[in-house]
Amino acid sequence: MTRASLTRSLRFRAAHHYRRTDWTDVENRRVFGVNVEPHEHEYTLAVTVRGEVDPATSFLVDLPELDRAIEDVVRPLRGRNLAEVIDEAREGRLLPSTEGLAEWFYRQLERRIPAPAGLVRIRVAESEDLAAEFPAD
């Protein structure tokens, strides 16, 4: 059989800001600067899966199923402040940095990828010149 990887990307607009609940306003402002204030990004989420290619269809994953799995995670975030809508961020267990979001998306999607494909990597870009991947090689 032939193995391959496939990457599906989508864009969504959302806001975020950085604030540690265990720090004072002064400390948050000193470390995070203007990013303590909510600001928007046009995020690009890239989901890479890997698996055996079905010889009958030449596909490694049912693309509509993969799209539904991704959209189920992204839909509640669209147009919202990630620091408020992601439970871990709201509770102070996650800063919604690009790196933090990449790991968060991985954890949300790893169980949702349609078999027999498996999740390989998540890439989150908040701009053309800033992106993070999880896991790192």
C-alpha positions as CSV (number, residue, x, y, z in Angstrom):
1,M,0.0,0.0,0.0
2,T,1.0,3.6,-0.5
3,R,1.2,6.1,2.4
4,A,0.7,9.8,1.9
5,S,0.0,12.9,3.9
6,L,-2.6,15.5,3.2
7,T,-3.0,19.0,4.6
8,R,-6.3,20.8,4.8
9,S,-6.2,24.6,5.5
10,L,-8.9,27.0,6.5
11,R,-9.1,30.6,7.6
12,F,-11.1,32.1,10.4
13,R,-11.2,35.5,12.1
14,A,-11.0,35.7,15.9
15,A,-9.6,37.9,18.6
16,H,-7.2,37.1,21.5
17,H,-5.3,38.8,24.2
18,Y,-2.7,37.8,26.8
19,R,-3.3,38.0,30.5
20,R,-2.2,35.8,33.3
21,T,-4.7,35.8,36.1
22,D,-2.0,35.3,38.7
23,W,-0.2,38.5,37.7
24,T,-1.0,42.1,38.4
25,D,-2.1,44.4,35.7
26,V,1.3,46.1,35.8
27,E,3.2,42.7,35.3
28,N,0.8,41.7,32.5
29,R,1.4,45.0,30.7
30,R,5.2,44.8,31.3
31,V,5.4,41.3,29.8
32,F,2.7,41.4,27.1
33,G,2.6,45.1,26.2
34,V,-0.3,46.1,24.1
35,N,-1.2,42.5,23.6
36,V,-3.1,42.6,26.9
37,E,-5.8,44.3,24.9
38,P,-8.0,42.2,22.6
39,H,-7.0,42.3,19.0
40,E,-8.1,40.4,15.9
41,H,-6.3,38.1,13.5
42,E,-7.2,36.3,10.3
43,Y,-5.9,32.9,11.5
44,T,-5.0,30.1,9.1
45,L,-5.3,26.6,10.6
46,A,-3.5,23.8,8.6
47,V,-4.3,20.2,9.6
48,T,-2.0,17.5,8.3
49,V,-3.0,13.9,8.4
50,R,-1.2,10.7,7.2
51,G,-2.3,7.2,6.3
52,E,-2.6,4.5,3.8
53,V,-4.1,5.6,0.4
54,D,-7.2,3.6,-0.5
55,P,-6.3,1.9,-3.8
56,A,-9.9,2.0,-5.0
57,T,-10.4,5.8,-4.4
58,S,-6.8,7.1,-4.2
59,F,-7.8,8.9,-1.0
60,L,-6.3,8.6,2.4
61,V,-9.2,10.3,4.2
62,D,-12.9,11.1,3.5
63,L,-12.4,14.9,2.9
64,P,-16.0,15.9,3.9
65,E,-15.6,14.0,7.2
66,L,-12.3,15.7,7.8
67,D,-13.8,19.1,7.0
68,R,-16.7,18.4,9.4
69,A,-14.2,17.4,12.2
70,I,-12.2,20.6,11.7
71,E,-15.3,22.9,11.4
72,D,-16.8,21.4,14.6
73,V,-13.7,22.7,16.5
74,V,-13.4,26.0,14.6
75,R,-17.1,27.0,14.4
76,P,-17.5,28.1,18.1
77,L,-14.3,30.3,17.8
78,R,-15.2,32.3,14.7
79,G,-15.6,36.0,15.4
80,R,-15.0,35.5,19.2
81,N,-12.2,36.2,21.6
82,L,-10.2,33.0,22.0
83,A,-9.2,34.0,25.5
84,E,-12.8,34.0,26.5
85,V,-14.3,31.1,24.5
86,I,-11.6,28.4,25.0
87,D,-12.2,27.0,28.5
88,E,-8.5,26.5,29.2
89,A,-7.8,30.1,28.3
90,R,-10.7,31.5,30.2
91,E,-9.6,29.5,33.3
92,G,-6.0,30.7,33.1
93,R,-4.5,27.3,32.1
94,L,-3.6,28.4,28.5
95,L,-2.4,31.7,27.0
96,P,-3.9,31.8,23.4
97,S,-0.5,32.4,21.8
98,T,0.2,31.0,18.4
99,E,2.1,28.2,20.1
100,G,-0.6,27.5,22.7
101,L,-3.3,27.5,20.0
102,A,-1.3,25.0,17.9
103,E,-1.2,22.5,20.8
104,W,-4.8,23.2,21.8
105,F,-6.0,22.5,18.2
106,Y,-4.0,19.3,18.1
107,R,-5.5,18.1,21.4
108,Q,-9.0,18.9,20.1
109,L,-8.6,17.2,16.7
110,E,-6.4,14.2,17.4
111,R,-9.5,12.1,18.4
112,R,-11.7,13.5,15.6
113,I,-9.7,12.6,12.5
114,P,-11.6,10.0,10.4
115,A,-9.9,6.6,10.4
116,P,-7.8,5.2,9.0
117,A,-5.9,8.6,8.8
118,G,-4.1,9.9,11.8
119,L,-3.2,13.4,12.8
120,V,0.4,14.4,12.1
121,R,0.7,18.1,12.7
122,I,-1.2,21.3,13.3
123,R,0.0,24.7,12.0
124,V,-1.6,27.9,13.2
125,A,-0.7,31.2,11.6
126,E,-1.9,34.5,12.9
127,S,-0.3,36.5,10.1
128,E,1.8,35.9,7.0
129,D,5.0,36.1,9.1
130,L,4.1,34.3,12.3
131,A,3.1,30.7,12.7
132,A,3.6,27.8,15.1
133,E,3.4,24.0,14.6
134,F,2.6,21.2,17.0
135,P,4.2,18.9,17.6
136,A,7.6,20.3,16.8
137,D,10.0,17.9,15.0
